[in-house]
Amino acid sequence: MMGWDMGLGMGLMWLWVLVPLALVVGVGWLIARGSGARPGQPREDDADAILRRRFAAGEIDIEEYEQARAALGLPGAKLGGGASSE
């Protein structure tokens, strides 16, 4: 009888170690999966933010900005080309 009780206790000890470990791993996996993007890669909806940042920094001019917005199909994009000369 003594051996049976000791074996059951050791089995439960492993259960107390594995269950919390499985919970931590599972929650981490769900958080990583739910973010939708891999670390270091911009999401698709960030294209407008990237364009605005590049335009504000002077990396692209107004014509390139509007052409890129039109190519991406972003709302409010002009489809006729660059700036008008009035």
Secondary structure, DSSP 8 states (H G I E B T S, - for coil): -HHHHHHHHHHHHHHHHHHHHHHHHHHHHHHHHHT-S-TTS--GGGHHHHHHHHHHTTSS-HHHHHHHHHHHT-TT--SS-S----
